[in-house]
């Protein structure tokens, strides 16, 4: 077992495919654990997102069975250009006193064991709001009373506000979150990282909506973004594990963590809810407060109102649309969507970006919204 703080892995189809069969992964994980532990249950959940491979392992040690979560790099075409598993591990370890995070049990950057680097977390009991299908349309959160819905959303926002009160240096994440290759300031790095992903990830596809949105972002960039704080990156309640009462038990999925203006996360938090309501025409859940109330709550916690929020909302839309563009590539590669389907440029992300900026619609609602 190795415990180095960082490991940045350029996506490799060959290495990732070696870990894609759950039976093989179980056998290799057992070998990695050795004789002091026994894997008594192992499953690959069906709905764990597209950015990582996730497995649930029941492991017996000294007669006691505990559930563990293994996460590794994906197989096939990837959502992200590279995977910094060490960044995810460092965030969950170093931020445990700031926001609730899963306990990291092991971190193995050497790909020899499973065919790719991986880490192991302690499983956290609780509920995660569905985003496939979206929680405003169907699912346990939609079925809860309004006061319980409100508690979930406000507690999620409060956790985000707590995160935004610390800088990377406060929690020994300065070097980990500093993406120097993409710029000097946090906003430079956020823009540079996402533009690099977009330019690489679009391949040869035509992207008129996102090209126009990037031009708008360039033309309207904030003049004073403020101080850099720790950014979760994928800030949404569907990446939180809740108690039945609505308390946040764990913040998960740190693939997009970085540093920059807090508004990057705030806008993403708001945008993701808009995606599920404005694009699908579904009402906000009865208990969810309006955006103005949420912004006031966040502002009171951090001590200032969001700056240039309209710009960050468009940036959130471009970021989300970029990930959906990559999801479309993965989904077509898997055979789940026909190769000639117009999902690279026409999906729920680009539809909302177009509506927000007054651009021509990329097309009617289709296979990806």
N, C-alpha and C positions, 0 to 999 in steps of 0.2 A: 504494500500500500504506500502510495506517495502522497504528500501533503503540500506540494508547492502551491503558491498563491495564484498562479495564472496558467492558462493554457488556451491559446488561440488556435483553432483548427480550421484551416481552409477546407471547405466542403469537399469530400471525396466519396464518390458513389461506391467505389470498390470497398473502402473501409466500412462505410455505413451499411452496405448490404450484408456484410458479415454478421451484423447484429440484428437483422430484421426478423429472424425466425425465433419466436418465443421459446420453443423447445430447446434450441441451441443456446439461446441466451441463458436459460435456466441452468443448463448443464455447465456452462462456462462460469456463471456466477457462483454456483456451488463449488467449483474447483477453486475459484478465487477466494471464497470464504474459508476453505480448508475444513479440517475435521472438527473444529470447535462449534460449528453451526450447521444446521440442516435445513434446506429449503423444502418446506412442506406444502407450499402453495405458490403458484406463479401464473400471472395473467397479464395480457396486454390490453388495457381498456380501449374501447372503440372510439370514444370521444375525448381525445386528449390534445386536440389542436394539431397544427401542421409543423410547428417549429422544432419539435424534438420527438424522440422516441421515449415512451414512458411505459414502465412495467411496475406491477405491484407484486411484491414478494412477501410471503409469510415465512418467517425464519424462526426456527426453534433453537434456543440456547438454554442449556441447563433446565430443560423441561418447560420453559416459558416461551410462548410464541408471540412475536411482535410483527407488525406489518411495516414494510419498508417500501419506499418509492425510488426506483432507479430511473435516471434520466440520462439519455445519450443523444448523440447527433442523429439526424434523420437519414432515412434511406431515400434514394432517388433524387430528382431535382429538388433543390433546397429553397426555403423561403429567404434565408439570409445568405450573404456571400461567405461569411465565416461565422464560427461558433466559439465564443469565448466562455467555456464552461467555468473556468477559474473566476471570471468576473461574477457569474451567478453565485458561486459558492461564497466568494468574499462578501458580496452584498448581504446574503442571508445571515452569514456569521456576524459581520460587523454592525449590522443594523438591528440586531435582535433586541437591543435595549431601547430602540427608537420606535419600531413598529413590530408587530408579531410576525415572526418568520418561522418556517419549519426548522427543526434541528437537523443539522448536517451530520450524518453518521460516518460518512466516508467520502473521500474524493480521490479518484484514480485517473490522473492525466495520461498514464501509459496506455496506449490502445491495444497492447498485447492481450489483455485479459478478455475483453469482449469484442475486439475489432475496432473499437473507437473509445475515446475518453468517456468517463461517466462519473456521476456522483450519486450518492444514496442519501435520502432524507427519511426522517421519521414520519410516518403517515399521520396526518392530522384529521381527527374526526370532525365532521361538520358538513355543511351544505354549500354548494357553489351555484350561483344563479346561471341558468342555461343561456348560452348564446347561439346554440344550434339544436333546435329552433330558438329564436330569440325570446328572452324572458317576458317582454310585454305581450307576446302572442299566446304563449302556452307555458305551463310548468308550475313548479311548486311556489315560486315567488308570486306569480300572478294570482294564485289561489289563496294567498295569505291575506288577512285583514289589512286595511290601509295603514294602521298604526305600526304593524310589523314591517310592512313594505318600507315605510318611512324610516324606521330604525335602521334597516339594512343600508339604505342609501346614505343616510346621514353619518352612520358609523364608518362607512367606507370613505366618505369625504374627510372625516376627522382624521383617519389614519393617514390619508394623503397630506393633509395640512401638517401633521406631526413630522412627516418626512421632509417637508419643505422648510422646516426650521433648522436643518442641519446642512452644513457644507461638506463636501468630500473630505476635507482636512479634519473636520470634527470627529470623524469616525474612521480615520486611517484608510480612506479610500481614494486619496488624492491621486496616486499613481495609477490605480486600477481604473478609475473613471475618466482619466484625462486622455482623450483620443487625439493626441498631439498631431497625428498625421493629417487630421482634417481641419485644423485651425488652431488659433490661439485662445479665443474666448469660448465659453460653453455654447453660445449660440452659433458661432462659426463651426464648431464641431458637430452640433446637431444638424445643421444644414448640410455640411460637407459629407457626413456619414450617410444621410438619407439620399443625397443627390448621387453619391457613388453607388449606393444600392439600386437606385432607380435606373441609372445609366447602364449598369451591368445587367439588372434583372429584366429590363424590357426586351432584351435580345433584339430581334428584328421587327417587333410589333409596332404598329401605328398607334400613337397615344396622343391624339389631338387635345383631349380635355386636360390631361396632366401636363403636357407641354405648355399650354396656356396658363395653367395654374402656377407652374414654376416661374413663368415670366412675371406673373402678378406678384408672387412672393419676392422676387428680385427687385421689382419696382417699388415695393411698399415695405421694405424691411424696417423693423423697429430701430430707431436711432439710439435709444438707451434701454437695453434689455435688463438692466439691473444686475444684481449679484448672482453668481452661480451657486446652485444648491444641488443636492442629490436628487436625481430624476429616476423614477421607477421605469418610465418609458412606456409600459403597457398598462397604464393606470385605468382600471375599470373594475366594477364589482364582480365581473365574471372571472377575475383572477384573484378573488378573495374567498377564503373559507370561513363561513359564518356559523355561529351557534344558532339554535332555533330562535333565540330572542333577538338576534341581529348583531351581536358582538362579533368583531373580526377576530378570528382565531389564528389566521395565517395569511400573509401576503405572498403570493407565488408568481412564478414566471418573470424572471429578471433578465431575459435575453436582451432587452432593449435599454437596459439601465445606462445612465451616463450622468453628465453634469450639464447645467445650463439654467436658463430662467425657469422658475416654477410654473410659469404660464404654459410651458410645453406639456406638462402633465395635466394641468387644469383643463386645458382645451381638449385634450384627448379624452378625459373623463366625461366631459359634456358631449363631445362629438359622438362617442360611441352610443350614448343614449339616443341622440338624434338619428343615428343610422337606423335604429330599430323602430323608430316612430315615424319620422318624416318620410322616409323612403317607402316603408310598407303601409303608411297611412294608419298606423295603429296609435291609439291614444297612449299617453304616458300612464304608467300604473297609478291608480287612484291615490296611493299614499306618497308618491314621489313629489317632493316640493318642486316648484318651478326653478328655472335656471337662476333667476335673480336672487331667490332665497338661498340657493346653494352658494352662489358667489359671495353673498354677504356673510354666510357662515364661514367660508374659507378665509375671507378677508379679515374677519374678526380674530381668527386663530393665528394667522401669520403676521398681522399688523399692517397690511397694505392691500389695496384693491388690485386686481389683475391689470396689467398694462398691455395695451395693444392686443386685446383679446381677439378681435376680429382677425388679425393676421395669424395668430396662433391657431385659431379654429381652422382656417384654410390650410395651414401647415399640417394640422392633425388629419385633415381630409386627404391631403396628398400622401402622407405617411401611410394611412390606412389603405388607401387605394394601391399603393406600391406593394404592400403585403398581399392584398387580394390578387394583384397581377401575378405574383409568384405562386399563390395558392392555385390560381387557374392553371398555371403551367404544371404544377404537381398533379392536379386533379385530372387533367387531360392525359398526362403521362401514365396515370394509373388505369385509364380506360373508363373512368366513371362519367366523363363528359366527352362527347364526340370531338374529334380533332378540329373540325371546322366550326365549332361553336364560337360565337362572338362574345367570349367572356374575358379576353385579355384587356379590353378597353371599356366594355359595357358591363358594369356590375354595380352593386349598391353604393360602393365608394365613389366612383366617378359620377354616378347620377347625382349624389348629394353635392359633390364639388361643383358640378355644372349648375345646379340650382342656386348654390350659394353665391357664385360669381356671375350669374346671368349668362352662362355659356350655353351653346346648343346642347341638347340632351344627347348623350352617347348612344341612346337607343331605348327601346321599351324595356320594361322589367322582364328579365329572362331567367336563365338557369342559376345565376348568382346574384339575383336581386335587380 
